[in-house]
Amino acid sequence: MKFVSVLGGAEPASFSEAVLNGWAPDGGMYWPAAVEPVSPRTLSAWESLSYPRLCEEVLKRFIAADDPDVTPLDLAGIVSAAFSSFGDAEVVSLRPLSDELHVAELWHGPTLAFKDLGMSVLGRTLSHLLRRRRQRLTLLVGTSGDTGSSAMEAVRGLEGIEILVLYPLQGCSSISPVQELQMTSVARAASNVHLIGVEGSSDDLDVPLERAFRDAAFKRAHRLGSVNSVNVVRLLVQVVHYFYAYLRLPEGDLR
């Protein structure tokens, strides 16, 4: 399994390379070179799986079977640790509002944002890969609220990772006091988490971040990575709850 830039100007990358790079060298997002359809037989086999196990099965479809960096056992450990801090043992719960309407609860993560689903797995994946390669990574993150606190929680205290989050100060954006407090409290408590308030909008703070990532020499010298929504692990994990909710619907509501 290889990953290619959506802009088409970069060499194909392995799963590990795509995760650690965040952005492709040409500035594009990584995406799997091929996405195989999920067969009815596979869907049937997935019906009884817990959310963490389903997450493993979805990710296995995009990690080479002989990948030396992420074995099936490694992946099981990553996913288990990622969801251990969620407030619901099911991770995602499906609640009926009526016979015809169900709600998938995506807010059981540590910051109560749906982004915790993908971010928690990404943080653990990054830490695992960095340990295997004996490397360190500095994550640069721009946020308008939810992404910053979710990213901080996902990597706080993890080996090999420093995270620097830029966020727009209150009065310069619509960030809420709760969102700001989530970030400032973690930044005070975790030595590998750093936070900078910016006098401007989230669009304003994206300008220097994009410039840093597009400077290949600077990015390489400072070992920069990203956990914003461009990282392919977040994209892959954030499709899992669609399968999970579909498979948890009452039999008469399926298909």
C-alpha positions as CSV (number, residue, x, y, z in Angstrom):
1,M,0.0,0.0,0.0
2,K,1.4,3.4,-1.0
3,F,0.2,6.9,-0.4
4,V,0.3,9.7,-3.1
5,S,-0.1,13.4,-3.0
6,V,-3.4,14.7,-4.2
7,L,-1.4,17.3,-6.1
8,G,0.5,14.6,-8.0
9,G,4.0,16.2,-7.5
10,A,5.6,13.9,-4.9
11,E,6.9,10.3,-4.9
12,P,4.6,7.7,-3.4
13,A,5.2,7.1,0.3
14,S,4.7,4.2,2.7
15,F,2.1,4.4,5.5
16,S,4.8,5.4,8.0
17,E,6.3,8.1,5.8
18,A,2.9,9.6,5.0
19,V,2.0,9.8,8.7
20,L,5.3,11.3,9.8
21,N,5.4,13.8,6.9
22,G,1.9,15.1,7.4
23,W,2.0,17.1,4.2
24,A,3.6,15.7,1.1
25,P,6.7,17.4,-0.2
26,D,4.7,19.2,-2.9
27,G,2.4,20.7,-0.3
28,G,-0.5,18.3,-1.0
29,M,-2.4,15.9,1.2
30,Y,-1.5,12.2,1.2
31,W,-4.2,9.8,0.1
32,P,-4.1,6.0,-0.6
33,A,-3.0,5.2,-4.1
34,A,-5.9,2.7,-4.3
35,V,-9.0,2.2,-2.1
36,E,-10.5,-1.3,-2.4
37,P,-14.3,-1.6,-2.1
38,V,-15.6,-3.2,1.1
39,S,-17.3,-6.4,0.1
40,P,-20.7,-7.6,1.6
41,R,-18.8,-10.5,3.1
42,T,-16.4,-8.2,4.9
43,L,-19.2,-6.0,6.1
44,S,-20.9,-9.1,7.6
45,A,-17.7,-10.1,9.3
46,W,-17.4,-6.6,10.8
47,E,-21.0,-6.5,12.3
48,S,-20.0,-7.9,15.7
49,L,-16.8,-6.0,16.2
50,S,-16.3,-3.4,18.9
51,Y,-15.4,0.1,17.8
52,P,-11.6,-0.4,18.6
53,R,-11.6,-3.7,16.7
54,L,-13.4,-2.2,13.7
55,C,-10.9,0.7,13.7
56,E,-8.1,-1.9,13.5
57,E,-9.7,-3.7,10.6
58,V,-10.2,-0.5,8.6
59,L,-6.6,0.7,9.2
60,K,-5.2,-2.8,8.2
61,R,-6.6,-2.2,4.8
62,F,-4.1,0.7,4.3
63,I,-1.0,-0.8,6.0
64,A,1.0,-3.3,4.1
65,A,0.8,-6.8,5.7
66,D,4.7,-6.9,5.9
67,D,5.1,-3.3,7.1
68,P,8.1,-3.5,9.5
69,D,7.0,-0.4,11.4
70,V,3.4,-1.3,12.3
71,T,2.6,-4.9,12.8
72,P,-1.0,-6.1,13.6
73,L,0.1,-6.5,17.2
74,D,1.5,-2.9,17.2
75,L,-1.8,-1.6,15.7
76,A,-3.9,-3.4,18.3
77,G,-1.8,-1.8,21.1
78,I,-2.0,1.7,19.5
79,V,-5.8,1.6,19.1
80,S,-6.4,0.2,22.6
81,A,-4.3,2.9,24.2
82,A,-5.9,5.6,22.0
83,F,-9.4,4.9,23.2
84,S,-8.5,4.1,26.9
85,S,-9.3,7.6,28.0
86,F,-12.8,7.8,26.4
87,G,-15.7,8.2,28.8
88,D,-17.8,5.4,27.2
89,A,-16.6,1.8,26.9
90,E,-18.2,1.6,23.4
91,V,-16.2,4.7,22.3
92,V,-19.1,5.6,19.9
93,S,-22.6,4.9,21.0
94,L,-25.7,4.7,18.8
95,R,-28.9,6.0,20.6
96,P,-32.4,5.6,19.2
97,L,-34.5,8.8,19.1
98,S,-37.4,7.0,17.4
99,D,-37.9,3.8,15.4
100,E,-36.5,5.6,12.3
101,L,-33.9,8.0,13.8
102,H,-30.7,7.1,15.6
103,V,-27.9,9.4,16.8
104,A,-24.2,8.4,16.8
105,E,-22.6,9.9,19.9
106,L,-19.1,11.1,18.9
107,W,-18.4,13.2,22.0
108,H,-17.0,10.7,24.5
109,G,-13.4,11.6,24.0
110,P,-11.3,13.6,26.5
111,T,-12.1,17.0,25.0
112,L,-15.7,16.1,24.0
113,A,-15.0,16.8,20.3
114,F,-15.5,14.3,17.5
115,K,-11.9,15.0,16.5
116,D,-10.7,13.0,19.5
117,L,-11.6,9.8,17.5
118,G,-8.9,10.4,14.8
119,M,-6.5,12.5,16.9
120,S,-6.1,9.9,19.7
121,V,-5.1,7.2,17.2
122,L,-2.8,9.6,15.3
123,G,-1.0,10.7,18.5
124,R,-0.3,7.1,19.5
125,T,0.7,6.1,16.0
126,L,3.2,9.0,15.8
127,S,4.8,8.1,19.1
128,H,5.1,4.5,18.1
129,L,6.8,5.3,14.8
130,L,9.2,7.8,16.5
131,R,10.2,5.2,19.1
132,R,10.9,2.6,16.4
133,R,13.0,5.1,14.4
134,R,14.6,6.8,17.4
135,Q,13.5,10.1,16.2
136,R,11.7,13.2,17.6
137,L,9.0,15.3,15.9
138,T,7.8,18.8,16.5
139,L,4.1,19.2,15.7
140,L,2.9,22.7,14.4
141,V,-0.8,23.1,14.8
142,G,-3.1,26.0,14.0
143,T,-6.6,25.9,15.5
144,S,-9.8,27.8,15.7
145,G,-10.8,25.8,18.8
146,D,-11.5,22.0,18.8
147,T,-8.4,20.9,16.9
148,G,-5.9,22.5,19.4
149,S,-7.3,21.0,22.6
150,S,-7.8,17.6,20.9
151,A,-4.2,17.5,19.6
152,M,-2.8,18.5,22.9
153,E,-4.7,15.7,24.7
154,A,-3.7,13.2,22.1
155,V,0.1,13.8,22.5
156,R,0.5,15.1,26.1
157,G,3.3,13.2,27.8
158,L,4.0,11.0,24.7
159,E,7.6,10.1,24.0
160,G,9.4,11.8,21.1
161,I,6.8,14.5,20.5
162,E,6.7,18.2,21.1
163,I,3.6,20.2,20.1
164,L,3.3,23.9,19.4
165,V,-0.3,25.2,19.0
166,L,-1.2,28.6,17.7
167,Y,-4.7,29.8,18.5
168,P,-6.6,33.1,18.0
169,L,-7.1,35.0,21.3
170,Q,-10.6,35.8,22.5
171,G,-11.7,39.0,21.0
172,C,-10.0,38.2,17.7
173,S,-12.2,35.2,16.9
174,S,-15.2,33.1,18.1
175,I,-13.1,30.8,20.3
176,S,-15.0,30.1,23.5
177,P,-13.7,30.4,27.1
178,V,-14.0,26.7,27.5
179,Q,-12.0,25.9,24.4
180,E,-9.2,28.3,25.6
181,L,-9.2,26.8,29.1
182,Q,-8.9,23.3,27.7
183,M,-5.7,24.4,25.9
184,T,-4.1,26.6,28.6
185,S,-4.7,24.0,31.3
186,V,-3.0,21.2,29.3
187,A,-0.1,23.5,28.3
188,R,0.5,24.2,32.0
189,A,0.4,20.6,33.0
190,A,2.4,18.9,30.2
191,S,6.0,19.7,29.5
192,N,5.9,18.7,25.8
193,V,2.9,20.9,25.1
194,H,3.3,24.6,24.1
195,L,0.6,27.2,23.3
196,I,0.8,30.6,21.6
197,G,-2.1,33.1,21.5
198,V,-2.3,35.1,18.3
199,E,-3.8,38.5,17.8
200,G,-5.7,37.6,14.6
201,S,-8.0,35.0,13.1
202,S,-7.4,31.4,12.4
203,D,-6.7,32.3,8.8
204,D,-4.0,34.8,9.9
205,L,-2.2,32.2,11.9
206,D,-2.3,29.7,9.0
207,V,0.0,31.9,7.0
208,P,3.2,31.4,8.9
209,L,2.4,27.7,9.5
210,E,1.9,27.0,5.8
211,R,5.1,28.9,5.0
212,A,7.1,26.8,7.5
213,F,5.7,23.5,6.0
214,R,6.4,24.6,2.4
215,D,10.1,25.4,3.3
216,A,11.4,21.9,2.8
217,A,14.9,22.6,4.3
218,F,13.4,24.3,7.4
219,K,10.9,21.5,7.8
220,R,13.6,18.8,7.6
221,A,16.0,20.6,9.8
222,H,13.5,21.1,12.6
223,R,11.6,17.8,12.1
224,L,8.2,19.4,11.7
225,G,5.0,17.4,11.4
226,S,1.3,18.1,11.4
227,V,-1.8,16.6,13.1
228,N,-4.2,19.0,11.4
229,S,-6.9,17.4,9.2
230,V,-4.4,16.9,6.4
231,N,-2.8,13.9,8.2
232,V,-4.0,10.7,6.6
233,V,-4.5,8.8,9.8
234,R,-7.1,11.3,10.9
235,L,-8.9,11.0,7.6
236,L,-8.9,7.2,7.7
237,V,-10.0,6.9,11.3
238,Q,-12.8,9.4,10.9
239,V,-14.5,7.1,8.4
240,V,-14.7,4.3,11.0
241,H,-17.7,5.7,12.9
242,Y,-19.8,5.7,9.6
243,F,-19.2,1.9,9.2
244,Y,-19.8,1.4,13.0
245,A,-23.1,3.3,13.0
246,Y,-24.3,1.6,9.9
247,L,-23.5,-1.9,11.3
248,R,-25.2,-1.1,14.6
249,L,-28.5,-0.1,13.1
250,P,-31.4,-2.5,13.7
251,E,-31.5,-5.2,11.0
252,G,-34.6,-3.8,9.3
253,D,-32.9,-0.4,8.9
254,L,-29.8,-1.7,7.2
255,R,-29.2,-1.0,3.5
